[in-house]
């Protein structure tokens, strides 16, 4: 198995520095592993409480990513911007989003 590394060049483009993968992984100020999506740690978990689903991703974020992947694969024309806009509308006023959907169904 190959190990990933980040290579950076000096200003003149000649020298190179290699950083190990672990130094690229997200950590909090105390050096604890944190989720690369939401930033939760073992001390400050999500609500409802999560667990580690993989390297640097919690179970809640992993489930959300899996659901989005399933949506994207099955959608006629997957439009992430429209999906996020709809999420914001429903977050602000769930009744408004439901009534708008009902009006659209009547047409």
Buried (B, 14 or more C-beta within 10 A) or exposed (E): EEEEEEEEEEEEEEEEEEEEEEEEEBEBEEEEBBBBBBEBBEEEBBEEEBEBBEEBBBBBBBEEEEEEEEEEEEEEEEEEEEBEEBEEEBEEEEEEBEEBEEEEEEE
